Amino acid sequence: MGNQSYSDVFPQTLYHEARGEGETGIEWVAWVIRNRAAKNQSYWGGSSIDDVCRHPGQFECWDGRPTPIDEPDKLEQCQRIAREVMSKDASEDPTGGADHYNNPDKEGYPSWTNNCDRLAKSSSNDKKHIINETKPISLDNLSPTIRKIFCKNPLYALHFGSQLSQDKKYLAQ
């Protein structure tokens, strides 16, 4: 999928991530991507939609395994939804600022979901995705060593934060 413009990358990401969804499910995935770009975190790829979509480890369709687009009507729907989401004001976000989603039917509840607040589940027609927002991690109660690690790479906090807060040996006394 090489070096492509925003107009290609965003809708193609939606296609590969949510083509089995209805209109609402695709829109919500689009808002998650937009919200990540708005939060401008390096571990999600920064502030560009294109960079967020293609950031390593975020979306399987950009991890070097080419996937064909064999449903042109669905791609066209994803292109339209991408344009609509980008033209709206952030106050119109139906996900409430979500920055994660997962498909529990496909992947269950991976450990990273422990550090997310579940905000919504898409409707019965869009049954696959649970919309999540990252819980803030308080560094105040962590030991200095763990705090230093989290400050160097916030992605560690996302993946391990809830586990560390439950394991009292990492808390500062």
C-alpha positions as CSV (number, residue, x, y, z in Angstrom):
1,M,0.0,0.0,0.0
2,G,3.1,2.2,-0.3
3,N,3.3,5.9,-0.3
4,Q,-0.3,7.1,-0.6
5,S,-2.0,10.4,0.1
6,Y,-4.5,11.0,2.9
7,S,-7.4,10.6,0.4
8,D,-6.3,7.0,-0.1
9,V,-4.9,6.0,3.3
10,F,-7.8,6.9,5.6
11,P,-10.6,5.3,3.6
12,Q,-8.5,2.2,2.9
13,T,-7.8,1.9,6.6
14,L,-11.5,2.1,7.3
15,Y,-12.2,-0.5,4.6
16,H,-9.7,-3.0,6.0
17,E,-10.6,-2.4,9.6
18,A,-14.4,-2.1,9.4
19,R,-15.7,-3.3,6.1
20,G,-17.8,-5.9,7.8
21,E,-19.6,-3.2,9.8
22,G,-22.6,-1.1,8.9
23,E,-22.5,2.7,8.5
24,T,-22.2,3.4,12.2
25,G,-19.4,1.0,12.8
26,I,-17.3,2.4,10.0
27,E,-18.0,6.0,11.2
28,W,-16.9,5.1,14.8
29,V,-13.6,3.6,13.6
30,A,-13.1,6.8,11.6
31,W,-13.7,8.9,14.7
32,V,-11.2,6.8,16.7
33,I,-8.5,7.5,14.0
34,R,-9.4,11.2,14.0
35,N,-9.3,11.4,17.8
36,R,-5.9,9.8,17.9
37,A,-4.6,12.4,15.4
38,A,-6.2,15.1,17.5
39,K,-4.4,13.8,20.7
40,N,-1.1,14.1,18.8
41,Q,0.7,11.3,20.6
42,S,3.9,9.9,19.0
43,Y,3.0,6.3,20.0
44,W,-0.1,6.6,17.7
45,G,1.8,8.4,14.9
46,G,1.4,12.0,15.8
47,S,-1.2,14.5,14.5
48,S,-1.6,13.4,10.9
49,I,-4.4,11.1,9.9
50,D,-2.1,9.5,7.4
51,D,0.6,8.9,10.0
52,V,-1.8,7.6,12.5
53,C,-3.2,5.1,10.0
54,R,0.2,3.9,8.9
55,H,2.0,3.9,12.3
56,P,3.7,0.5,12.9
57,G,1.6,-1.9,15.0
58,Q,-1.6,0.2,14.8
59,F,-3.5,-1.2,11.8
60,E,-2.7,-4.6,10.3
61,C,-3.4,-3.5,6.8
62,W,-0.3,-1.3,6.9
63,D,2.0,-3.8,8.5
64,G,3.5,-5.1,5.2
65,R,0.8,-7.6,4.3
66,P,-1.0,-6.4,1.2
67,T,-4.7,-7.0,1.3
68,P,-6.8,-6.6,-1.8
69,I,-9.7,-4.3,-2.0
70,D,-12.4,-6.5,-3.6
71,E,-15.5,-4.7,-2.6
72,P,-15.5,-1.4,-4.5
73,D,-18.9,-0.3,-3.2
74,K,-17.7,-0.7,0.4
75,L,-14.5,1.3,-0.4
76,E,-16.7,4.0,-1.8
77,Q,-18.8,4.0,1.4
78,C,-15.6,4.3,3.4
79,Q,-14.4,7.2,1.3
80,R,-17.6,9.1,1.8
81,I,-17.6,8.4,5.6
82,A,-13.9,9.6,5.8
83,R,-14.9,12.9,4.1
84,E,-17.9,13.3,6.4
85,V,-16.0,12.7,9.6
86,M,-13.2,15.1,8.6
87,S,-15.7,17.8,7.7
88,K,-17.5,17.7,11.1
89,D,-16.7,19.6,14.3
90,A,-15.2,17.6,17.1
91,S,-18.3,18.3,19.2
92,E,-20.2,16.0,16.7
93,D,-18.2,13.0,17.6
94,P,-20.6,10.2,18.5
95,T,-17.9,8.2,20.3
96,G,-17.3,10.9,22.9
97,G,-13.5,11.1,22.2
98,A,-12.7,7.4,21.9
99,D,-9.2,6.5,20.9
100,H,-9.4,2.7,20.8
101,Y,-11.8,0.0,19.6
102,N,-11.7,-3.7,19.5
103,N,-13.7,-6.6,18.2
104,P,-14.4,-9.0,21.1
105,D,-15.9,-11.6,18.8
106,K,-12.6,-11.8,17.0
107,E,-10.0,-11.0,19.7
108,G,-11.8,-11.2,23.0
109,Y,-10.6,-8.6,25.5
110,P,-6.8,-8.2,25.1
111,S,-4.8,-6.9,28.1
112,W,-4.7,-3.4,26.7
113,T,-8.5,-3.1,27.2
114,N,-7.9,-3.2,31.0
115,N,-6.5,0.3,30.7
116,C,-9.5,1.7,28.8
117,D,-12.9,2.9,29.8
118,R,-15.6,1.2,27.7
119,L,-17.6,4.1,26.2
120,A,-20.0,2.4,23.8
121,K,-20.8,-0.6,21.7
122,S,-22.0,-0.1,18.2
123,S,-25.5,-1.1,17.4
124,S,-26.8,-4.5,16.5
125,N,-26.1,-3.9,12.8
126,D,-22.6,-2.9,13.7
127,K,-22.0,-5.7,16.2
128,K,-18.2,-6.0,16.1
129,H,-16.7,-3.0,17.8
130,I,-16.5,-1.9,21.3
131,I,-15.4,1.8,21.5
132,N,-12.9,2.6,24.3
133,E,-11.0,5.5,25.6
134,T,-7.6,5.2,27.4
135,K,-7.8,5.7,31.1
136,P,-5.4,8.3,32.4
137,I,-2.5,6.8,34.4
138,S,-1.4,8.6,37.5
139,L,2.3,8.5,37.9
140,D,2.2,9.9,41.4
141,N,1.7,6.5,43.1
142,L,4.3,4.6,41.1
143,S,7.9,4.0,42.1
144,P,10.5,6.4,40.6
145,T,11.9,3.7,38.3
146,I,8.5,2.8,36.9
147,R,7.6,6.5,36.6
148,K,10.8,7.1,34.6
149,I,10.0,4.2,32.2
150,F,6.5,5.5,31.6
151,C,7.8,9.0,31.0
152,K,10.1,7.7,28.3
153,N,7.5,5.7,26.5
154,P,3.8,6.4,27.3
155,L,2.8,3.3,25.4
156,Y,4.1,1.2,28.3
157,A,1.5,2.9,30.5
158,L,-1.2,2.1,28.1
159,H,-0.3,-1.6,28.0
160,F,0.8,-2.2,31.6
161,G,-0.8,0.6,33.7
162,S,-3.7,-1.3,35.1
163,Q,-1.5,-4.4,35.9
164,L,1.0,-2.2,37.7
165,S,-1.5,-0.5,39.8
166,Q,-2.9,-3.8,40.9
167,D,0.6,-5.2,41.8
168,K,1.4,-3.3,45.0
169,K,5.2,-3.9,44.7
170,Y,5.4,-1.2,42.0
171,L,3.6,1.4,44.0
172,A,5.7,4.0,45.9
173,Q,5.3,3.7,49.7
